[in-house]
């Protein structure tokens, strides 16, 4: 973790179509708390990716996740417990059939196309 986000030791995050639609979720200090922060930008080279988190949400996440318990202190949210709303994680193109309001998404190369409706 850095002061503004994260550095991933992979170029894979750079393939996201819409980094601004991605949200990191961090478990809070208590089981009923969670901190959420959107991605503001991603940049990098062929080896690693710098992920800059949205402000002020990331600063709030750092504050929410600071804790001291029985002499043990932790600072900041650490790694996210989930990454949400990353549509590029679904392989292939998706289409919405306007007549049926169904989302059509291709399956894996060996699978027939899958069909899901709302």
DSSP file (Angstrom, degrees, kcal/mol; ACC not computed):
  #  RESIDUE AA STRUCTURE BP1 BP2  ACC     N-H-->O    O-->H-N    N-H-->O    O-->H-N    TCO  KAPPA ALPHA  PHI   PSI    X-CA   Y-CA   Z-CA
    1    1 A X              0   0    0      0, 0.0     5,-0.2     0, 0.0     2,-0.2   0.000 360.0 360.0 360.0 141.2    0.0    0.0    0.0
    2    2 A X        -     0   0    0      3,-3.2     3,-0.2     1,-0.0     5,-0.0  -0.600 360.0 -92.8-114.8-179.1    1.2    3.5   -0.8
    3    3 A X  S    S+     0   0    0      1,-0.2     3,-0.1    -2,-0.2    -1,-0.0   0.770 126.6  31.1 -66.1 -24.9   -0.1    6.9    0.4
    4    4 A X  S    S-     0   0    0     47,-0.0    49,-2.8    51,-0.0     2,-0.3   0.447 130.3 -64.1-114.3  -2.0   -2.4    7.1   -2.7
    5    5 A X  E    S-A   52   0A   0     47,-0.2    -3,-3.2    -3,-0.2     2,-0.3  -0.865  71.6 -40.8 161.3-124.6   -3.2    3.5   -3.4
    6    6 A X  E     -A   51   0A   0     45,-2.4    45,-3.0    -2,-0.3     2,-0.4  -0.914  25.1-140.5-141.4 161.1   -1.4    0.4   -4.4
    7    7 A X  E     -A   50   0A   0     -2,-0.3     2,-0.4    43,-0.2    43,-0.2  -0.983  23.3-156.8-124.5 118.0    1.4   -1.0   -6.7
    8    8 A X  E     -A   49   0A   0     41,-3.0    41,-2.1    -2,-0.4     2,-0.4  -0.749  18.1-135.6 -93.9 140.2    0.5   -4.4   -8.2
    9    9 A X  S    S+     0   0    0     -2,-0.4     2,-0.3    39,-0.2    39,-0.1  -0.091  84.0  69.4 -86.2  38.6    3.4   -6.6   -9.4
   10   10 A X  S    S-     0   0    0     -2,-0.4     3,-0.3    39,-0.1    39,-0.2  -0.985  71.3-141.4-150.0 152.6    1.5   -7.3  -12.6
   11   11 A X  S >  S+     0   0    0     35,-0.4     3,-1.5    -2,-0.3     4,-0.3   0.480  80.6  98.6 -90.5  -4.8    0.4   -5.5  -15.7
   12   12 A X  G >  S+     0   0    0      1,-0.3     3,-2.2     2,-0.2     4,-0.2   0.850  72.3  60.1 -55.3 -42.1   -3.0   -7.3  -15.7
   13   13 A X  G >  S+     0   0    0      1,-0.3     3,-1.6    -3,-0.3    -1,-0.3   0.777  91.9  70.4 -59.8 -22.2   -5.0   -4.4  -14.1
   14   14 A X  G <  S+     0   0    0     -3,-1.5    -1,-0.3     1,-0.3    -2,-0.2   0.642  85.7  68.3 -68.6 -12.5   -4.0   -2.2  -17.0
   15   15 A X  G <  S+     0   0    0     -3,-2.2    -1,-0.3    -4,-0.3    -2,-0.2   0.487  70.8 118.5 -85.7  -1.9   -6.3   -4.3  -19.2
   16   16 A X    <   -     0   0    0     -3,-1.6     3,-0.4    -4,-0.2    70,-0.0  -0.422  58.6-148.2 -64.2 136.3   -9.5   -3.0  -17.5
   17   17 A X  S    S+     0   0    0      1,-0.3     2,-0.3    -2,-0.1    -1,-0.1   0.869  90.1  20.6 -72.7 -37.0  -11.7   -1.1  -19.8
   18   18 A X    >   +     0   0    0      1,-0.1     3,-2.3     2,-0.0     4,-0.4  -0.680  62.2 175.1-135.7  79.4  -13.1    1.3  -17.2
   19   19 A X  G >  S+     0   0    0     -3,-0.4     3,-1.7    -2,-0.3    20,-0.5   0.833  80.8  65.2 -55.4 -31.9  -10.8    1.5  -14.1
   20   20 A X  G 3  S+     0   0    0      1,-0.3    -1,-0.3    20,-0.1    19,-0.1   0.659  95.4  58.1 -66.3 -14.9  -13.1    4.3  -12.7
   21   21 A X  G <  S+     0   0    0     -3,-2.3     2,-0.3    17,-0.1    -1,-0.3   0.507  87.3  98.6 -89.4  -5.7  -15.9    1.7  -12.4
   22   22 A X    <   -     0   0    0     -3,-1.7    17,-2.1    -4,-0.4     2,-0.4  -0.634  54.0-168.3 -87.8 139.2  -13.8   -0.5  -10.2
   23   23 A X  E     -CD  38  84B   0     61,-2.1    61,-2.9    -2,-0.3     2,-0.4  -0.994  12.1-145.5-129.3 130.6  -14.3   -0.4   -6.4
   24   24 A X  E     -CD  37  83B   0     13,-3.1    13,-2.2    -2,-0.4     2,-0.5  -0.793  13.4-156.8 -92.4 136.2  -12.1   -1.9   -3.8
   25   25 A X  E     -CD  36  82B   0     57,-2.7    56,-2.5    -2,-0.4    57,-1.7  -0.961   7.9-169.4-115.7 129.4  -13.8   -3.2   -0.7
   26   26 A X  E     -C   35   0B   0      9,-3.1     9,-2.6    -2,-0.5     2,-0.2  -0.961  25.8-119.7-119.1 132.7  -11.8   -3.6    2.6
   27   27 A X  E     -C   34   0B   0     -2,-0.4     7,-0.3     7,-0.2     4,-0.1  -0.513  37.1-132.0 -66.5 136.9  -13.1   -5.4    5.7
   28   28 A X        -     0   0    0      5,-2.5    37,-0.1     2,-0.4    -1,-0.1  -0.081  28.3 -88.9 -81.7-175.1  -13.2   -2.9    8.5
   29   29 A X  S    S+     0   0    0     35,-0.5     2,-0.3    37,-0.1    36,-0.1   0.865 116.3  46.6 -63.5 -37.9  -11.9   -3.2   12.1
   30   30 A X  S >  S-     0   0    0      1,-0.1     3,-2.2     0, 0.0    -2,-0.4  -0.781  93.8-115.5-105.7 152.4  -15.2   -4.7   13.2
   31   31 A X  T 3  S+     0   0    0     -2,-0.3    -3,-0.1     1,-0.3    -1,-0.1   0.763 114.6  53.5 -58.4 -25.3  -17.1   -7.5   11.3
   32   32 A X  T 3  S+     0   0    0     -5,-0.1     2,-0.3     2,-0.0    -1,-0.3   0.358  97.9  81.3 -92.8   6.6  -20.0   -5.2   10.5
   33   33 A X    <   +     0   0    0     -3,-2.2    -5,-2.5    -5,-0.1     2,-0.3  -0.843  49.9 172.1-113.0 150.7  -17.8   -2.5    9.0
   34   34 A X  E     -C   27   0B   0     -2,-0.3     2,-0.4    -7,-0.3    -7,-0.2  -0.984  21.0-143.4-150.5 147.7  -16.4   -2.2    5.5
   35   35 A X  E     -C   26   0B   0     -9,-2.6    -9,-3.1    -2,-0.3     2,-0.4  -0.944  16.0-165.5-112.8 135.6  -14.5    0.6    3.6
   36   36 A X  E     +C   25   0B   0     -2,-0.4     2,-0.4   -11,-0.2   -11,-0.2  -0.966   9.7 173.9-122.9 137.9  -15.1    1.1   -0.1
   37   37 A X  E     -C   24   0B   0    -13,-2.2   -13,-3.1    -2,-0.4     2,-0.1  -0.985  22.1-134.2-146.3 132.7  -13.0    3.2   -2.4
   38   38 A X  E     -C   23   0B   0     -2,-0.4    16,-3.4   -15,-0.3     2,-0.5  -0.411  27.3-107.9 -81.1 160.4  -13.1    3.6   -6.2
   39   39 A X  E     -B   53   0A   0    -17,-2.1    14,-0.3   -20,-0.5   -17,-0.2  -0.776  27.8-173.7 -87.2 127.9  -10.1    3.5   -8.5
   40   40 A X  E     -     0   0A   0     12,-2.7     2,-0.3    -2,-0.5    13,-0.2   0.843  65.3 -16.0 -88.1 -39.8   -9.2    7.0   -9.8
   41   41 A X  E     -B   52   0A   0     11,-1.9    11,-2.7   -22,-0.1     2,-0.4  -0.991  50.4-152.9-162.4 156.1   -6.5    5.9  -12.3
   42   42 A X  E     +B   51   0A   0     -2,-0.3     2,-0.3     9,-0.2     9,-0.2  -0.999  23.1 159.0-135.1 138.7   -4.2    3.1  -13.3
   43   43 A X  E     +B   50   0A   0      7,-1.9     7,-3.7    -2,-0.4     2,-0.3  -0.969  10.5 118.2-150.3 162.9   -0.9    3.4  -15.0
   44   44 A X  E     -B   49   0A   0     -2,-0.3     5,-0.2     5,-0.2     2,-0.1  -0.991  46.1 -92.9 166.5-170.5    2.2    1.3  -15.5
   45   45 A X        -     0   0    0      3,-1.4   -31,-0.1    -2,-0.3    -2,-0.0  -0.312  62.1 -70.1-117.0-159.1    4.6   -0.5  -17.7
   46   46 A X  S    S+     0   0    0      1,-0.2   -35,-0.4    -2,-0.1     3,-0.1   0.539 128.3  41.8 -76.3  -6.1    4.8   -4.1  -18.8
   47   47 A X  S    S+     0   0    0      1,-0.3     2,-0.3   -37,-0.2    -1,-0.2   0.770 117.5  12.8-112.2 -36.2    5.8   -5.3  -15.3
   48   48 A X        -     0   0    0    -39,-0.1    -3,-1.4   -37,-0.1     2,-0.4  -0.946  56.9-137.7-145.6 163.3    3.7   -3.5  -12.7
   49   49 A X  E     -AB   8  44A   0    -41,-2.1   -41,-3.0    -2,-0.3     2,-0.6  -0.981   8.7-147.1-126.9 131.3    0.7   -1.2  -12.2
   50   50 A X  E     -AB   7  43A   0     -7,-3.7    -7,-1.9    -2,-0.4     2,-0.6  -0.881  17.3-161.3 -94.8 121.7    0.2    1.8  -10.0
   51   51 A X  E     -AB   6  42A   0    -45,-3.0   -45,-2.4    -2,-0.6     2,-0.6  -0.916   0.7-161.7-108.6 113.5   -3.4    2.0   -8.8
   52   52 A X  E     -AB   5  41A   0    -11,-2.7   -12,-2.7    -2,-0.6   -11,-1.9  -0.846  14.3-142.7 -97.1 124.5   -4.4    5.5   -7.6
   53   53 A X  E     - B   0  39A   0    -49,-2.8   -14,-0.3    -2,-0.6     2,-0.1  -0.513  23.6 -95.7 -88.9 154.9   -7.5    5.4   -5.4
   54   54 A X     >  -     0   0    0    -16,-3.4     4,-2.4    -2,-0.2     2,-0.3  -0.371  50.6-101.0 -68.8 142.6  -10.2    8.0   -5.4
   55   55 A X  T  4 S+     0   0    0      1,-0.2    -1,-0.0     2,-0.2   -51,-0.0  -0.838  93.3  14.3-105.3 148.4  -10.1   10.7   -2.8
   56   56 A X  T  > S+     0   0    0     -2,-0.3     4,-2.1   -19,-0.0    -1,-0.2  -0.982 119.9  63.7 -87.9   2.1  -11.5   11.4   -0.2
   57   57 A X  H  > S+     0   0    0      1,-0.2     4,-2.2     2,-0.2    -2,-0.2   0.873 101.8  50.7 -58.1 -41.0  -12.7    7.8    0.0
   58   58 A X  H  X S+     0   0    0     -4,-2.4     4,-2.3     1,-0.2    -1,-0.2   0.912 109.4  50.6 -66.5 -40.4   -9.3    6.2    0.2
   59   59 A X  H  > S+     0   0    0     -5,-0.2     4,-2.1     1,-0.2    -1,-0.2   0.890 110.7  49.9 -61.4 -38.9   -8.2    8.5    3.1
   60   60 A X  H  X S+     0   0    0     -4,-2.1     4,-2.8     2,-0.2    -1,-0.2   0.880 108.6  52.7 -66.1 -38.1  -11.4    7.6    4.9
   61   61 A X  H  X S+     0   0    0     -4,-2.2     4,-1.9     2,-0.2    -2,-0.2   0.900 107.9  51.3 -63.8 -40.6  -10.7    3.9    4.4
   62   62 A X  H  X S+     0   0    0     -4,-2.3    14,-0.8     1,-0.2     4,-0.6   0.941 113.3  44.6 -61.1 -46.9   -7.2    4.3    5.9
   63   63 A X  H >< S+     0   0    0     -4,-2.1     3,-0.9     1,-0.2    -2,-0.2   0.907 111.7  52.5 -64.7 -42.3   -8.7    6.1    8.9
   64   64 A X  H 3< S+     0   0    0     -4,-2.8   -35,-0.5     1,-0.2    -1,-0.2   0.854 111.6  46.9 -61.6 -35.1  -11.5    3.5    9.4
   65   65 A X  H 3< S+     0   0    0     -4,-1.9     2,-0.3    -5,-0.2    -1,-0.2   0.450  83.4 108.3 -93.6   0.0   -9.0    0.6    9.3
   66   66 A X    <<  +     0   0    0     -3,-0.9     2,-0.3    -4,-0.6     9,-0.2  -0.605  48.4 156.6 -71.6 134.8   -6.5    2.0   11.8
   67   67 A X  E     -E   74   0C   0      7,-2.2     7,-2.6    -2,-0.3     2,-0.4  -0.996  36.8-156.1-156.8 159.1   -6.7    0.1   15.0
   68   68 A X  E     +E   73   0C   0     -2,-0.3     2,-0.4     5,-0.2     5,-0.2  -0.982  19.7 171.6-136.8 127.2   -4.9   -0.9   18.2
   69   69 A X  E >   -E   72   0C   0      3,-2.7     3,-2.2    -2,-0.4    -2,-0.0  -0.973  69.5 -18.5-141.1 121.8   -6.0   -4.0   20.1
   70   70 A X  T 3  S-     0   0    0     -2,-0.4     3,-0.1     1,-0.3    -1,-0.1   0.886 129.3 -48.3  48.5  46.7   -4.1   -5.6   23.0
   71   71 A X  T 3  S+     0   0    0      1,-0.2     2,-0.5     0, 0.0    -1,-0.3   0.361 114.9 115.3  82.3  -6.3   -0.9   -3.7   22.1
   72   72 A X  E <   -E   69   0C   0     -3,-2.2    -3,-2.7     2,-0.0     2,-0.4  -0.867  46.7-165.9-100.7 124.9   -1.1   -4.7   18.4
   73   73 A X  E     -E   68   0C   0     -2,-0.5     2,-0.4    -5,-0.2    -5,-0.2  -0.846   8.0-171.8-110.3 145.9   -1.5   -1.8   15.9
   74   74 A X  E     -E   67   0C   0     -7,-2.6    -7,-2.2    -2,-0.4     2,-0.5  -0.985   9.7-151.7-131.4 147.4   -2.5   -1.9   12.3
   75   75 A X        -     0   0    0     -2,-0.4     3,-0.2    -9,-0.2    -9,-0.2  -0.972  54.0 -13.0-123.4 127.1   -2.5    1.1    9.9
   76   76 A X  S    S-     0   0    0    -14,-0.8   -14,-0.1    -2,-0.5    -9,-0.1   0.038  89.2 -66.4  78.3 174.5   -4.7    1.4    6.9
   77   77 A X        -     0   0    0      1,-0.2    -1,-0.2   -11,-0.0   -50,-0.2   0.629  58.5-155.8 -79.3 -14.2   -6.9   -1.1    5.0
   78   78 A X        -     0   0    0     -3,-0.2    -1,-0.2   -52,-0.1     2,-0.2  -0.415  58.0  -9.1  69.3-152.4   -4.2   -3.4    3.7
   79   79 A X  S    S-     0   0    0      1,-0.1   -73,-0.0    -2,-0.1     2,-0.0  -0.493  86.5 -99.7 -77.1 148.8   -5.1   -5.4    0.6
   80   80 A X        -     0   0    0     -2,-0.2   -54,-0.3     1,-0.1     3,-0.1  -0.339  16.7-146.8 -66.8 149.5   -8.8   -5.3   -0.5
   81   81 A X  S    S+     0   0    0    -56,-2.5     2,-0.3     1,-0.3   -55,-0.2   0.717  84.1  12.0 -85.5 -22.8  -11.0   -8.2    0.5
   82   82 A X  E     -D   25   0B   0    -57,-1.7   -57,-2.7     2,-0.0     2,-0.5  -0.991  58.8-149.5-148.9 152.9  -12.9   -7.8   -2.8
   83   83 A X  E     -D   24   0B   0     -2,-0.3     2,-0.3   -59,-0.2     3,-0.2  -0.995  31.4-169.8-120.8 121.4  -12.7   -6.0   -6.1
   84   84 A X  E     +D   23   0B   0    -61,-2.9   -61,-2.1    -2,-0.5     3,-0.1  -0.750  50.8  22.7-117.6 159.1  -16.2   -5.2   -7.4
   85   85 A X        +     0   0    0     -2,-0.3     2,-1.1   -63,-0.2    -1,-0.2   0.761  67.7 144.4  64.6  30.3  -17.8   -3.9  -10.6
   86   86 A X    >   +     0   0    0     -3,-0.2     3,-2.0     1,-0.2     4,-0.2  -0.758  22.5 179.2 -98.2  87.9  -14.9   -4.8  -12.9
   87   87 A X  G >  S+     0   0    0     -2,-1.1     3,-1.7     1,-0.3    -1,-0.2   0.764  74.3  69.4 -62.4 -25.0  -16.9   -5.8  -16.0
   88   88 A X  G 3  S+     0   0    0      1,-0.3    -1,-0.3    -3,-0.1     4,-0.1   0.627  81.7  75.2 -71.0  -9.5  -13.7   -6.6  -17.9
   89   89 A X  G <  S+     0   0    0     -3,-2.0     2,-0.7     2,-0.1    -1,-0.3   0.694  80.8  80.8 -72.3 -16.7  -13.2   -9.6  -15.5
   90   90 A X  S <  S-     0   0    0     -3,-1.7     4,-0.1    -4,-0.2     2,-0.0  -0.819  90.7-126.9 -90.1 118.2  -15.9  -11.3  -17.6
   91   91 A X        +     0   0    0     -2,-0.7    15,-0.1    14,-0.0    -2,-0.1  -0.327  66.4  10.8 -67.1 144.1  -14.3  -12.6  -20.7
   92   92 A X  S    S-     0   0    0     -4,-0.1     2,-0.3    13,-0.1    -2,-0.1  -0.052  96.7 -52.5  84.8 175.1  -15.7  -11.6  -24.1
   93   93 A X        -     0   0    0     12,-0.0    13,-0.9     2,-0.0     2,-0.4  -0.630  46.7-150.5 -90.2 147.8  -18.3   -9.1  -25.2
   94   94 A X  E     -F  105   0D   0     -2,-0.3     2,-0.4    11,-0.2    11,-0.2  -0.894   8.6-165.2-116.5 149.7  -21.7   -8.9  -23.7
   95   95 A X  E     -F  104   0D   0      9,-2.3     9,-3.4    -2,-0.4     2,-0.6  -0.983  14.7-140.0-132.6 145.4  -24.9   -7.7  -25.4
   96   96 A X  E     -F  103   0D   0     -2,-0.4     2,-0.8     7,-0.2     7,-0.2  -0.928  17.4-139.4-103.8 124.1  -28.3   -6.7  -24.0
   97   97 A X  E  >> -F  102   0D   0      5,-3.0     4,-2.1    -2,-0.6     5,-0.9  -0.740  11.7-158.5 -80.9 109.7  -31.2   -8.0  -26.1
   98   98 A X  T  45S+     0   0    0     -2,-0.8    -1,-0.2     1,-0.2    -2,-0.0   0.814  86.9  55.8 -62.8 -32.0  -33.5   -5.0  -26.1
   99   99 A X  T  45S+     0   0    0      1,-0.2    -1,-0.2    -3,-0.1    -2,-0.0   0.862 124.7  20.7 -70.6 -35.6  -36.6   -7.1  -26.9
  100  100 A X  T  45S-     0   0    0     -3,-0.5    -2,-0.2     2,-0.1    -1,-0.2   0.463  95.1-127.5-112.4  -3.8  -36.2   -9.5  -24.0
  101  101 A X  T  <5 +     0   0    0     -4,-2.1    17,-0.9     1,-0.2     2,-0.4   0.832  60.5 147.9  56.4  34.0  -34.0   -7.4  -21.6
  102  102 A X  E   < -FG  97 117D   0     -5,-0.9    -5,-3.0    15,-0.2     2,-0.6  -0.790  48.1-134.0-101.6 142.9  -31.7  -10.4  -21.5
  103  103 A X  E     -FG  96 116D   0     13,-2.5    13,-2.2    -2,-0.4     2,-0.6  -0.853  19.1-160.4 -93.8 121.9  -27.9  -10.2  -21.1
  104  104 A X  E     +FG  95 115D   0     -9,-3.4    -9,-2.3    -2,-0.6     2,-0.4  -0.919  14.8 173.6-106.7 121.7  -26.1  -12.5  -23.5
  105  105 A X  E     -FG  94 114D   0      9,-1.5     9,-2.1    -2,-0.6   -11,-0.2  -0.987  31.3-118.5-127.6 134.8  -22.6  -13.4  -22.6
  106  106 A X        -     0   0    0    -13,-0.9     7,-0.1    -2,-0.4     3,-0.1  -0.409  27.8-138.1 -69.2 147.6  -20.4  -15.8  -24.4
  107  107 A X        -     0   0    0      4,-0.3     6,-0.1     1,-0.3    -1,-0.1  -0.058  45.2 -56.2 -84.6-165.7  -19.1  -18.8  -22.4
  108  108 A X    >   -     0   0    0      4,-0.2     3,-2.0     1,-0.1    -1,-0.3  -0.307  66.1 -94.0 -66.4 162.0  -15.7  -20.2  -22.5
  109  109 A X  T 3  S+     0   0    0      1,-0.3    -1,-0.1    -3,-0.1    -2,-0.1   0.823 128.4  43.9 -51.5 -34.4  -14.5  -21.2  -26.0
  110  110 A X  T 3  S+     0   0    0      2,-0.1    -1,-0.3     0, 0.0     2,-0.3   0.579 104.7  79.2 -87.6  -8.7  -15.6  -24.8  -25.5
  111  111 A X  S <  S-     0   0    0     -3,-2.0    -4,-0.3     1,-0.1     3,-0.1  -0.687  84.2-111.6 -99.6 150.5  -19.0  -23.8  -23.9
  112  112 A X        -     0   0    0     -2,-0.3    -4,-0.2     1,-0.1    -1,-0.1  -0.389  53.8 -79.2 -69.4 159.6  -22.1  -22.7  -25.7
  113  113 A X        -     0   0    0     -7,-0.1     2,-0.3    -6,-0.1    -7,-0.2  -0.310  49.6-131.7 -59.2 141.8  -23.1  -19.0  -25.2
  114  114 A X  E     -G  105   0D   0     -9,-2.1    -9,-1.5    -3,-0.1     2,-0.4  -0.675  15.4-155.6 -96.8 153.1  -24.8  -18.5  -21.9
  115  115 A X  E     +G  104   0D   0     -2,-0.3     2,-0.4   -11,-0.2   -11,-0.2  -0.992  14.5 173.1-132.7 126.9  -28.0  -16.5  -21.5
  116  116 A X  E     -G  103   0D   0    -13,-2.2   -13,-2.5    -2,-0.4     2,-0.3  -0.993  10.6-161.9-132.2 140.1  -29.2  -14.8  -18.3
  117  117 A X  E      G  102   0D   0     -2,-0.4   -15,-0.2   -15,-0.2   -16,-0.1  -0.825 360.0 360.0-119.6 162.0  -32.2  -12.5  -17.9
  118  118 A X              0   0    0    -17,-0.9   -16,-0.1    -2,-0.3   -17,-0.1   0.489 360.0 360.0 -70.3 360.0  -33.1  -10.0  -15.2
